[in-house]
């Protein structure tokens, strides 16, 4: 397991087997979903603050996926060849996440509005 976050009543983990797993952390602890889309190790997860079912995952394959945990098993968005750099806000932690692709494009995501 490379990263894990609590999202609502779920625990979401990612690992070097290229999967993201969703667990019932407040009931039986069972794995309820295994998400497959990354081409290499999945190394980080981030959750949206305002919408507790939205999760972003990043991997060594240069991919960032946005997942709606309550919807289908496919991601709702994908960025290829992305790198993540968090931009701290003045309050209690990072609000903006900068996603930079290898083609010199930069994308800024305000996680408060996801």
Buried (B, 14 or more C-beta within 10 A) or exposed (E): EBBBBEBBEBBBBBBEEBBBBBBEBEEEEEEEBEBEBBEEBBBBBBBBBEBBBBBBBBBBBBBBBBBBBEEEEEBEEEBEEBBBEEEEEEEEEBBBBBBBBEEEEEEEBEBEEB
